Amino acid sequence: MLAFGGCKKNEPSDDAKAAGKTTADFPQITADVFKPMDGGIELAPEEIMGRNTWNLWTGGNQYFWDRIARQGYGLIDLLKMLDSRNRGSRHANLGLVNEPGFRQAGDEDTKDSYGLYLDKRVEPEPPGVDPNVYGYSTGVLGFRLFPNPDFDDNAKKKWDAKRFYDDPDYYNDPSVIRPYRVGVSCGACHISYHPLHPPEDPENPKWENLASVIGNQYIREGAVFAPNVKSGRFFWEMLHAQPPGTSDTSRIATDHINNPGAINAIFNLDARLSIGSEEKISGGGVDTPYEGQVTKIVGGETRKVPHILKDGADSVGAFGATIRVYVNIGMFSQQWVSVQDPLIGLKPQSFVPLTFQKPFSVAKAQQNSVYWMATQERLENIKQFFRRLGPMHLEDAPGGADYITKDESVMNRGKTVFAESCASCHSSKQPPQGSTVDEKEWFRQEVLKPDFRDNNFLSNEVRYPVTDIKTNSARALGTNAVRGHVWDNFSSETYKDLKPVGVIECNKGTPYAFAFNAPDGGVGYYRPPSLISIWSSAPFFHNNALGKFTNDPSVNGRMDAFNDAAEKLMWPEKREGTIWRTSQECYVTLSEAYLPDLLKPLCQQKPGVRGKWLYIGPIPAGTPINLVANINPEFRNLKDLSHLRKLVHDFNLAFWNIKANGADATTELKRLVPDLLAASKCPDLVEDRGHYFGTSLPDDDKRALIEFLKTL
């Protein structure tokens, strides 16, 4: 439903290149800006620069986030999200991490910030951080503030801070230029509270309470990135249902599947790289930066690569996966938005929602983006920093040992159960190739060794069909990395040639039971997640769907979440069969300001609502959100087009029947369910299903296994 306008015919370049800059204009920071973080570890100079890059570098994406604030249908506005009046509740309501050394801004503080409420620094700026390169601290870790070069005299005359906060007619106006641009670093989603050094008050952490790559398990992505979305809209329902601590990295660069995934920690990188698989790389993939030696073959090369992302789609190496994340969050958006629609929806001035993607070209980025090249130069230092990050064990947390059994026989039984039931997938230490020893016996001996945890990634990194894992398939079915799609250059030929996984059966025991053939091209697989420090990272599963969310980073809060998730993991009858549903009657709504002229006559002015809007609905309360969100608007042949046209016709007929004849919305929607499931890109609705391995064990074995899992 959303998109940017057309792109120039000539090859785009980023704003740094257009300004005549080079990578020399973007030096790395050598000062140890974050010294108290990450347990206060001593870092070498290159590791310091790597951490500074991770936590501060935006890669120029402030251009993208400013553009999307003005041209993204009034949904996304990071500058508004930074409203300092919310500083005291950012953890509770947004899951964001307040930067130490700031205070909440008052009315008197807005005079120097164009009327905006921005956190006020109360401690000195750290040395060595050039604001022209890295922006200014916002008071929220991971978000950087840059003066907007487009905020000229005309923009200043039109600027009204009060209306920016309060008046949808004003802040939804695409012509409004904001005084600042907001950039996003990787730290925005990955910096969070250190499990071994939890804060007394999550709203007021100290530097020593923070970790750079633990993964923010508390962030509420919808509230953070879409503060303008109001209750009563379908998009609000979709974002409101998204579990905390997840990020839908394919919402922007949309794959037309609502499939948020847990934000992972980064541990034991060396162990992970050591078990990489040899995969064939060709086409644009050979242009991606790589951290190892390649072997040239006919039609490309082979690389030893880790399988990054839940489905292992990032498969050209750790460097390639890292720099793709920077592109995904807006770097070199000048080319990025020219090859795909960044948000879900229609192309302006188009009668049909064509959303065919084209690959983002690494070669063109290397040629036309100074920010790409400056980021590429930083990858080795990021890697060196990651190499220093090891597990955070429960026994080392305050009071953590009290949560672990003292009964050695129970612990040893748990180790044996893990060896027999889990280690083949959840260990990077595997039987030597060609070994004649029974695999389970080998694992029994290995897991009992005192150093089993040491330098163990606790995953074998193998892709398994979702039909074997049986968890919700939405993330596995993401298509952004398949051949010809936006991240084509970042996936291997080996990934693209994976065999189809066959028929996926879903929603059993519900009115939405369905079976469908998974597409080919690489989709339909999951790799086993690492179990390192699993005690600290519940809820479980790739979508954070298994177990309760406590919003409590204390050791007790983490263990409360872990125990609930572990119970539901081992005793699936305790699961809730969660389907994300609308909480109230709602509409798909689009502001008149962003619509093509053809659709503007359909907009309405409702009492008490500022501005005119296009309303599509009503969608009744209790509707499965992904029944609507996952409709596939792409068509590759006349049969697909016919199905899509029929669905649109039936939708319009149902809505007309509701409005004109007073028909019941729920009844009308039920009639559409079969067609909605058939038109869905992923009709899999139950979020907490699957991974039934070990669920038939005796209860004593299950409890012993849980005790061992606490120690990983």
Beta strands, then each sheet from edge to edge (+ up, - down):
strand 1: 102-103
strand 2: 120-121
strand 3: 136-137
strand 4: 143-147
strand 5: 180-184
strand 6: 192-193
strand 7: 210-211
strand 8: 246-247
strand 9: 261-262
strand 10: 277-281
strand 11: 295-297
strand 12: 300-305
strand 13: 464-465
strand 14: 503-506
strand 15: 514-517
strand 16: 525-526
strand 17: 586-591
strand 18: 613-619
sheet 1: 1+ 2-
sheet 2: 3+ 4- 5+
sheet 3: 6+ 7-
sheet 4: 8+ 9-
sheet 5: 10+ 12- 11+
sheet 6: 13+ 16-
sheet 7: 14+ 15-
sheet 8: 17+ 18-
end
